Amino acid sequence: MSEDGSDVEPEVTRFEILEELVSEITDLPNEASLYSESKDYNQIYEANLSQYIEKSKDSSTSQLNKNEEKNTGIPFSDTSIDVILLSNQESLQSTESSETKVAEDYHPVKFPTGRKFRGRTFNGNQKGFDLESDTFTVKLEAKGLQEFPVDILKVKYVKYLYLDKNQIKTFQGADPGDLLGLEILSLQENGLPSIPLEIQLFHNLKILNASYNEISHIPKELLQLGNMRQLLLNSNHIETLPSGLENLRYLETLGLGKNMLTHIPDSLSSLKNLKILNLEFNQLTIFPKSLCFLPKLNSLNLTGNMIGSLPKEVRELKNLENLLMDHNKLTFLAVEIFQLPKIKELHLADNKLEAISPKIENFKELRLLNLDKNLLQSIPKKISHCVNLESLSLSDNNLEELPKKIRKLKNLRQLHVNRNKMIKMTEEISHLGNIQILEFSGNQITHVPIEIKNCRKITRVELSYNNIMYFPVGLCALQSLDYLSFNGNYISEIPVDVSFSKQLLHLELNRNKLTIFSEHLCSLTNLEYLDLAKNQIKTIPPCISAMVSLHVLILSDNKFQIFPKELCSLKNLQVLDVSENQLQKIPSEISRLKKIQKLNLSNNNFTHFPIELCQLQTLEELDISQLSGKKLTKLPEEISHMTQLKTLNISNNVIKEIPKNIGELKSLVSFHASNNQISSLPPSLLSLNLLESLDLRGNNVTTLPSAIYKLSSLKEINFDDNPLMRPPMEICKGKQMHTITCYLQRADERDEKILEKIFNIVANSITETKFEFLQQKLHMASSESNVPVKTTIPLNERIYQTFIKWKAEKNVLFTATALRDKLFRALNMIGAYDIMDKITALNLYTSAIKL
């Protein structure tokens, strides 16, 4: 307390609080490295390309340069890539992906957990630190802060302040002198409706990240920060840009993606140092001409707008290296775009382009071209002049052939031509010596040229859903090939040549015409994934035991009538799918699958649950639902032996009850038992503490246990199509556990009150003789043993107390409703019809008013 009597918190206390909040303070690189640290473009490109090749999927989402989302690198999304190509004098900065929210941390720092820093204790009484550098980061993300942490800036040398995921709405109370050293401020996900006007106090701020808020406009105060290098306002509600942008003359990165902009003012062209501009997913219908006069712009993202054409002035973007215009409405490309000499990456997927100009030959530096989902019928021959091209994506067009001179693209590593109208694979491809990924799925190709064996660097080939009848033996000579997909063709035989593909890891041959499991496949000792679903295979050869690396085997929808014992020799098998066959039994040898985790036996002909499955101690997921075929009538109690089981699906059977010991499946997370004949839930079910999903649709359940609240992890429930009375179906339709448990709690209280009223009715109406008979029927202890013979306690009070004791003894096993039913039946046995009439009237009354 101060001298004037007011309460004043000592300064040491404030710093102690800061010590709790700021548990991490770490050196960052100096200012020069912050804005100059970069890599040679070729090194970045190579690193990103290698990662992309490993993770490449369908060409519609395949992009070059798919690097991991590191703060010192370039983040990418699955469907669109913001590629930033920088010279050695330029900083490598983060931009947002087109589809995925990317946390925009610039320099991720590992923070120590202790209180000591450089050998000295962090103490609230210290005014400074004996440090080698005066550059610090303070990270207070997701701390529940509602006010700007003014006291933090009392700690000297704070330059980088991260306040993401809080509820800070204002900077009030900040001392302008304390703000002078701040260079980076991150306020992502704070629910900001606007940027606080006090932002003008941050005179030396160079990076502001206020993405993922609810900002509707940019205040003029922000435009007074002339030292700003990066301004990131992605994912807000900004509709217009203010005048005065020319004040941000040093701005290099501007992120305005995922806002509501319909127009870009001419004043934007005054940002002469701007290098990276993100305007993705706004509401632009016209390519803003002002963008064409940004002399240093090298990365422009206009993905997800409604732009129909490019202006002639686009030719002025002489330093542009990356142009992202996926998901627009381009019908043609202005010929002037081909005057951009430095273009390296061009993204034009999901537009309405019908043709590409032969002038594409001018793109000598082009490395990635994405033309997926357009209306192209041909590709110009002069694309062969793009000699540096490494990734070409042409999926989802109307192409019937590729240009013959494609062989000249010696640096091409990825070629995606899925879902076109190709009837053959040109032999020209065999000259692509550096090709690594080749995708031609969804065409009308009938064969693969033998010359493909010359593409020795290929690692992945996708030829699914074509008209191929013979397995291409040329692929078997490719020693680097590890992923091969031939789904949906007409292959009926596996050639001996496949046995030479020892390096193959992933093979898909579902929906073909195979009648046998070829012994040649057994030579693939490194194969990890094999899909032979939807063929006509009946047996498995003994040599399958040689496939020691096999982890996933899919044999669904074949012609198996007997479970192949040979499968039991696959000791490293983790996933087995033999659904949609005609299996009736499981051999005891299945216990040899010591590593099996997922087993799908659905839609077979099991009439009894295979007790042999209960030996699988490692099994985590079991599906034995029977939408088609014969039905299971019960589950064995031995199912409790499967202690690692996390998912159990017994849907679409005729099972009448859940095993009483199901509570022993302590690992169970999902239980699917829809469309059976289950009428009640066993008490042990309520001990499944990890259960998150419970599906009991289409059963005969009338009552849910009051203690269902004990399933504390339950997130998804479904009791639709049950004759539920307690709670009624309208309570359960919302599928909200809180609503159900609240109803049951109130219902229990109501039933307890009704039962006590019934006790009163009986006690006030029954004779002592009939009560003795009633005690016998209810197996009650005799009142004579509890009450002295000579007593002044009235008969009705003695009877009522006897009922209360009886309820206390039975409540462990029976609900109030069950006890009421027992009492009613006992009254009927002793002929107490007048009392029964009174109870019936009470029941009708309470049902009507829903006490």
N, C-alpha and C positions, 0 to 999 in steps of 0.2 A: 504494500500500500504506500502511495506517495505521501508527501508531506501535507498535501491538501486533502488527504483522506480518500482519494479516488484509487480504484484498483488499477494497477499497472503491471502488466506481465513483464518480468525481468527479461533483459535481452538474452541471457543465457538460456531461458526456457524456449524462446523462439528458435534458437539455433539447435536446441535439442530436438525440437520438432522437425527441423530441417534435416537433422541427422538421420531421423527415421525415414523421411521421405526421400532424401537424396542419398540413397545408399550406394550409388554408383557415380563416381567422378573420375574420368579417365582422359588422358592426353589424346588429342587428335593430331593429324598431320598439320603442319603449319599452313598458313594462308596460301602460299605459293603452290603447295601440293594440292590444296583443296580445289583450286581453279585451273591448275595446269596438268594435274595427274591424268595421263591418258596412255593409250596403247597404240601401237601401229595398227592400222585398219586390217591389214592382212592377218595379223595375229588374232585379233578379235574374231574375224570372220571364220578362220579355221577352227577356233575353239568352239564357236557357236554351232558351226556346221556339224562337227563330230557329235555333239550332244544331240542335235536334231536327228541325225541318222539313227541314233540309238532309240529315240522315242517316237520316230515318225509313224503316223497312223494314216488314215484316209487322206487322199490328196486335197479334198475340200477343206481340210483343217491343217494340212501339212504346210509348214513354212520353213524356209531356211533359217539359220541363226536362232534356233530355239534354245537359248541358254537358260541356266537356272536363274531364278529371280534373285540375283545378288545385288546388293546396293552399289557395288563398284562396277556392275555390269549393266546389261540392258534387259529389262523384264519383257517377257512376251506372254501372250495369251494363246489358247489353243486354236482360236479362230482368226485372230488378226495379230499382226506383229508391229510394234513400234520400233523400227530399227534406227539407231542413231549412229551415223558414221562420222568420226571425228578425226581431225588432223592432230599431229603431235603437239600443236600449240593450243588445242581446244580441250575443254574439259569433257569428261565422259559423264553425262548426267542421265538420270532416270526419267523415263516418260511412262505414261500409263499404257496398259494393254487396251485393245479395242473391246474386249468382252469381259475381262477379269479385273476385279479391284486389286490393285497392287499397292502395298504399303510403301510409301515413298520415303524411306530412310536413306540418307545420303552417305553417312559414314557409320555403319554399324559398329558398335563398340562392345567389347566384353567387359562387364563391370565386376569388380571384386565384391565379395560379400562382407568382408571385414570392415572395421571402422578405421583401420590404419591406412595411411597413404604416404608412400615414399618414406617409410620409417617413422612418420610423425602421426600422432593421434589427431583425428578430426574432432575438434573441440569447439563448442559454441563461443568460448571466450576469445578464440583466436581471431585476429583481424586479417591475417593473410597467411600465406603458405610459402615455405622455402622450396620453390619448384624450379625445375629446369626450363619449363615453358609456361607461358601465361594463357595457354589455349585449353579450354575445358568444355566438356559436354555434361549437361544435366538432363537426365532422362526421368520424366515423371509421367509415364504413360499409364492410363487406366488406374489412376489413384483416387478417383472419385472427387477430384477438385472442382469446386464451383466458382472459385475466385482465382485471379491471376496470382501466382505465388510470389508476392512482392519480396518477401524475406529471402527468397532464393538468391536474388541478385545482390544481396549483401555479401555473399560469398564472392570474392574477387575473381576476375578473369573468366567469368561465364560467357562463352561466345555462342554455344550451340545448345538451344533449349527445346526439348521435345515434350509437348504437353498433349499428345494424341489421346483420344478416347476418354476425355473428361467432360465436364459440363461448364467450361469457362466461357462466359459471354461478354466480359468486359476486362479492360486493363486498368480500371480505376485504382488509384492508390500507388501506382508505380512512380518511382522517383526518376525524372528524366535523366539525371546523372547516372543512375544505375543501368540505364538502358543503352548507353552509348557504346558499350563493348559488344552488344549482341549482334551476331552476324547471321545466325540461322534460327528461325522460329518455326516449329511445326505444330499445327493446331488441327490436325485431321480428326474427324468424328467428335466434334464438340457440340454439335447441334446449333452452331452459330447462325442466327438469322441474318447477320450482317457483320462486316469486319469492324471492330471497335474503332471509333474515330481517333482514339489515343495512339493508333498505329503510327501517326505522324511523328511521335516521339522517338521512334526507333531509327534514328538518322543513319546508322551504319549497317542497317539490315541488308543483307545480300541475297538471302533465300527465305521466302515465305511460302509455306505449304499449308493451305487452308482447304484442302480437298475434302470431299465427303462431309459437307455441312449443308446448311439450308440458306446459303447466301443468295440474295436476289439482285444485288447490284454491287458495283465496285465504287467505293467512296473516293472523292477527289483527294482526301487526305493521304490515301495510299500512293497516289501519283506524285507525291512530293518526295518520295524516297528515291532520290536520284542514284543511289549506289546499288539498287536492286539488280541482281544478275538472273535470279530465277523466281518466277511467280507461278505458283501452281494452285489453281482454283477449279480443278476437275470435280465432276459429280456434285454440282450445286444447282441453283435455280436461276442463274444469270440470264437475262433476256436481252440486254443491250450493253454495249461497251461505252464508257464515258469519253468525253473529249479530254485532251491533256495527256494522252498516252505518250506523246513525244517527250515528256519529261523523264520517262524511263529509258534514257538514251543508252544505258549500258546493259539493258536487258538482253539476255542470251537465250533463255528458255521461258516459254509462255504456255501454260497448260490450262485450256478452257474446255476440255473434252467433257461430254455428258452434261451439257447445260441446255439452255433453251434459246440459243442465239439464232436469229433469222437473218441478221445483217451484220456485216463487218465494216466499220467506218474506214474512210480513206486515210484517216490519221494513223492507222496501224502501220502504214508504209514508212512512217517516220522512225520506226524502230530499226535503225540501220545495222545494229549489232545482233539482231535476232537470228539465231541459228536453228532453234527447235520450236516448232509450233504445233500444238495439239488442239484440233477443233473437231475431234471425232464425236459422233452421235449428238449433233445439234440438229437444227431445223433449217439448214441452209439449202436454198434451191438454186443458187447461182454461185459459181466459183468467184470469190471476191477478187476483183482486179488489183486491189491494194496489196494482196499477197505477192503479186508478181514483181513488186518493186522493193523487195527485201533482199538486198544484195548478198548477204551472208547466209541466207536460209539454206540449210542442207537437209533438214528433215521436216516434212509437212504431212500431217495426218488429218485427212478429211473423211475418214471411214464413217459409214452410217449416216450420211446426210441424204439429200434428194437432188443432188447436182446432176444436170442433164448434159452439160457440155463444158469444154475448157475454153477460156478466152485466148485469143491470139497472143496476148501479152505474156502468156506463160513462158514464152521463149526467153524472157528476161531473167529467169531463175537459173543463171549460169552455174551456180554452186550447189544446186539441188542434187542430192544423192539418193534420197528416199522419198517416194511419193506413195502414200497409202490412200486409196480411194475405193476400197471394197464397199459393197452394200450401198451403191448409189444408183443413179438412173442414166448412166452414160450410154448413148446409142452410137457414138463414134468418138474418135480421138482427133482433136485438132492437129493438123500436120505440124504445127509449130512445136508441139511437145517433143518431137524428134530432133529438135535443135538443142536439147539439153545434153551437153557433152559428158557430164559427170554422173548421170543417173546410174545407180548401182542396184537399186531394188525398186520394183514397180508392182504394186498390188492393185489389181483391178477386178477381183472376184465379185461375183453377184452383181453384175450390171446387165446391160442389154446390148452389148457390142456384137455387131454382125461381121465385122471384118477388122483386120489389123493392116495398117499401111506397110508397104515394102520398105518405107523409110526407117523401119525399125533397125535396119542395118547400121544406122548412125550410132546406135547404143553400144559403143565399143567396150564400155566399162560395165555393162549390165551383168549382174550376177544372179539375180532372182527375178523371175517373171511369173506372176500368178494371174491366170485368166480363167479360173474356175467359174462355173455357173454363168456362162454367157450364151450367145447364140451363134457362135463361130462355126462355120462350115469348112474352113480351111485356114492354114497357117502359111504366111508368105515364105517363099523359098529363101528370101534374103535374111531370114532369121539366123541362117548359118553364119552370117557375118558377126553375130554376137559371140565372139570366140571365148569370152570370159564367163559366159553363162554357166552357172552351176546347178540351178534348180529351175525346172520348167514344169508348171502345173496347168493342165488343160482339161481337167475333169469336168463332167457335166456340161458338155457342148454337143455339137452335131457333127463332129469330125468323122470322116470316113477313112482318111489316111493322113500320114505325117509327111512333111516335105522330104524329098529324096536326099537333099543335101544336109540333112540333120547329122549325118556322119561327121561333119566338120566341127561340131560342137565338142571338141576334144576334152573340155573341162567339165562337161555335164556330169553331175553326180546323181541327180534325182530327176526322174521323169514320171509324171503322174497323168495318165490318160484314161482314168476310170469313167465308166458310164458315158460312152460315146457310141459311134456306129461303125467302129473299126471291124473289118472282116478279116484282116490279116495283120500280123506283126511284121513290119518291114525288116528285111535283112540288113538294112542300113544300121540298125541298132547295134549289130555285132561289131561295129567299128568304134563304138563309144567305149574306149578303153578305161575310162575312169568312172563309169556308171556304177552306182552302188545300190540304188533303190529303183525298182522298175514296177510300175503298177498299171495294169491294163484290165482290171476287173470290170464286169458289166458291159462287155462288148459282144461281138459275134465272131470272135476269133476261133478258127478250127484247128490250127496247129501253131507250134512255136518252131521257128527255123533252127536247125541244128547248129548254125553258126553262132548262136548265142553263147556257146561254150567259150568264145573268144573274150567275152566280158568277164574277165577273171576277178574283178573287184566287187562283183555283185554280192550283196549280203541279204537282200530281201526282194522277193518276187511275189506279186499278187496277180493271179489270173483267174479269180473266182467268177462264176456266172458267165461263162463263155460257152462255146460249142466244141470244146476240145474232147476228142475221143481217146487219144493215146497219150500216155504220160510222156512229156518231152524229155528224151534221153539227154539232150544237150545240156540240160540243167544239172545233170548228175556229174558233169565234169567240172562244175564250179566249186572250187575248194574253199571259197569264203562264204558260200551261201549257207545261212543258218535259219532263214525264215521263208517258208513256202506255203502259199495258200492256193488251193485248187477247188474250193467248194463250188457246188452247183455246176458240174460239168458232166461228161458222159464216159469217164474213165472206168473201164471194167477190169483192168489188169495192171499190176505193178511190175515193171521190168526189172530184170536182175541188176541193171545198171544202178538202181537206186541204192544198192548195198554199198556203193562207193562213196555215198554222201555221208561219210562218217561224222562230219562236222555239223550236220543238221540238228537244230535244237527245237524247231517248231514246225509241225506239218499238219495242214488241214485238208482233208479229203471228204468232207461230208457232202451229202446229196450227190453221190456219183452212182456207179453201177457195179460196185465191187460185190462179189459173191463169197469171197474168201479173205481171210486175214493173211496176206502174203507173208511167206517165210522171209522174203527179202527185206521186209520192214524190220525184222528181228535183228538185222545187222546194224541198225542205227543205234549203236550203244550209247551215244551221247544225247539222243532225243529225249526232250523233257516234256513236250506237249504233243499229243496225238489225238486228232479228231476224226473219227470214222463214222459219225452219226449218219442216219438216214441212208444206209446202204442195205445190202441183203446178206450180211455175214451171219453164219450159223455156228461156227466153231472157232476156237483159238488154237494155234499150234503150240506145242510144248516149248519151242525155242524162244517164245516170248520172254522166258526167264533171262535171256541175254540182254534185255533192254533195261539195264540196271539203273539208268538215269531217269527213267520215266516217272514223272510226278503227276501228270494229268492224262487220263485216258477217258475218252468220250465214245461210247458205243451205243448210244440211245437210238431207238427206232430201227433196230435190225431184226433178225429172225431167230434170236436165241430162245430156245425153249427150256434149256438147262443152263444153270449158272456155270460158266466155264471154270473148272478147278484150276486151269492153267494160270488164270489171273492171280491166283493166290500166291504165286511165286514172285510177284513184283513187290519186293520188300521195301522199296522206296516210294511206292505209290501213295500219293496224298489225296487225290481226287479221282473218284470213279463214278461214271454215269452210265448205268445200264437201264435207264428208264425206257418205257414204251417198247418192251419186248414181251415175251410170254413166259417169264420165269414163274415157277411155283415154289421152289425150294432154294435154300442157301446151304452150301456144303459147310461142314464143320471146319474145313481147311481155311475158311475166310479169316480165322483167328491169326493166320500167318501174316496178314497185312498189318504189320506192327506200327506203320506210320500213317495209316489212313485217317484223314480228317473230315472229308466230305464224301457222302455216299448217297446217290440218287437211285432209288428203286421204284419210283412212282410208275403207275399205270402198267403193272404187270398182272399176274394171275394168282397172287397170294391170297389164300383163304385163312391162313393163320400167320400171326406175326412170327417171322423167323427167329426163333430163340437163339440161334447161333450168332446173331448180330450183337447180342448182349456181351459177347466176349471182346468186343472192340473197345478197348480201354482208351484209345486215343481219339475216337470219333467225336467230332464237334458238330457236324451237321448231318441229319438224317431226314430224308424225304421218302415217305412210303405212302403218300397220298394216292388214291385210286380213282381218278376221274373216269377212267375206262377200265375194263377188265373186272375181275372178281373183287370182292370186298372183304376187309378185315372185320371181325366181330368183336375182338377184344385185344387189349394189350397185356402182356405178361408182367407180373411183378418184378421179374428179373431185369426189366428195363432200367431199374434203379442202379444196376451195375455200371451203366454208361455214365460215369461221373463227370466226364469232360464234355458231355453233350451241351451245346449252346443253342442249337436250333432243332426243333422237332416238328415235323409236318405229318399229321395223320389225317388230313382232310379227305372228304369224299369217301368215307367208309361207312360202316354201319355199327361202329363202336358205341356201346351203351353206357360205359362208365370209364372214368379215368382211374388208373391204379391208385389205391389208397396210399402207396408209398412214393408217389411221384415227387413228393417234397425232398427226396434224397438226391434229386438231380440238381444239386446246388449251383451248377454252372449255367443252368438254363436261362437264356435271354429271350428267345422267341418260341412261342408255343402256338402252332396253327392246328386247330381241330374243327374247322368249319364243316358243315354238312355231314354230321353224324347223328347219333340218337342219344347223346349225352343229356342226362336229366338233372345232374347236380355236380357241384364241385367238391372234391374231397378236402377236408380240413388241412391236410398236409400241403396242398397247393399253395396255401397262404404263407408258407415258409420259404418260398422261392424269392429270396431277397434281390436277386439280380434280374428277375423277369421284367422285360421292358415292353414286350408285345404279346397280347393275348387275343386270339381270334377264335370265337366260338359261334360264329354265324350259323344259322340253319340247324339248330339243335332243339332239344326239348327242355331247356332250362327254364324253370318257373321262378326260382328264388336265388338271389345272390347272397352269399354269406355276409353277415354284418362286418366281419373282420377283414373284408377285402382291402381295407385301407392299409393293412400290413404289407401289401405289395407296393412298397414305397418307391420302387424304381419304375413302376408301370407307366408307360407313356402312350402306348397305342392299345386301345381296346375296341372290340366289336362284338356286340351281342344281338345284332340284327336278326330278324326272322326267328325269334324264340318266343314261346308263350309266356313271357315274363309278367309276373304279377307283383313281385317285390324285388326291385322297384319296377314300376310299370314301364312299358317300352318307350313311352315318350320321354322318360327321364334318361334312358340309355342312348337314345338316338344321337344326342350331341357328342357321345363318346368322350365325355369329360369325367375323369375319375373323381374330381372334387365334387361335382354335382351328385354323382352316384353315392359317394360315401356320406355326404351331408343328408341325402334322403334316407339312407339306411339308418343313420344315427337317430334321426327324428322318428323314423318308423319304429325303431327299437324302444324309444322312450314312450311312444304312443301305445305299443303292444304291452309294455310293462304296466301302464296305467289301466288299460282295459282288463288285463289279467287280475290286477288288484281289485277292480270293480266287481269282477266275476266272483273272486273270493268272498267279497262282502255279500253279494247276492246269495251265494250258497250258505254262508255262515248264518245269515239272518232268516233263511228259509228252511233249512234241513233239520230233521229231528236227530236226536242223539243216536237212536238205533240205526237210522239210515246212514248216518255219518260213519258209524263203525263198519258198515258194509262197504261204504265208499273207500274207507282206509284200506280195506282188504284188496279192493280192485286196483287201487293205485300203489299198493305195496308201501303204504305209509307206516311209520312207527306209531304204535297205539298211543292215543292221547292219555291213557291211564298211566302209562309209564313215565309221562312227562309232567303230569299235573296231579297233585295230591287229591285223594278221593273226596275229602272234606275241604272244599274250597269255596270262596265267595266270588271267584271269577265267573262272569256270565258264560253260558254255553257258546254264544256266538263269538265272543272274544277268544275263547279257547280254540274254537275251530279255525278262526282266522289266523291265529298264531301258528297253528299246525300247518296250515297251507303255506305260510311264509317260510317255515322251516323246510317244507317239502320243495318249494321252489329253489331255495338256496342250495339244496343237495343236488337238484336235477339241472340247474342252469348251466353247469359245466358241459353237459352233453346235449341239452335241448334248449331251443329258443323259447321265448314267451309264447309264440304262436303254437309251437309243438306241444307245450304244456297245456295250453288252452284246449287243444284238440283231444289230448289224453283225458282231461277232466270231463269234457263233454261226452266222450264215449263211455266213461265210467258211470256218469249220471244216467245215461241211457240203460246201462246194465242193471242198475238198482231200481229202475222205474221211476226216477224223479223227474217226471215229464213237466210238471208245473215249473220246476226250477229251470229246465231246459228251455221252456218258452220264454222265460224272463231273459235268459242269456242270449237267445236268438234275437229278441227285441233289441237288446243292447248292441249286438253286432250290427244289426240293420241301422240303428241310429248312428253308431260311430262311423260306419261306412258312408253314410249320407253326409255327415258333417266333416268327415276326415279330420278327426281330432289330432 
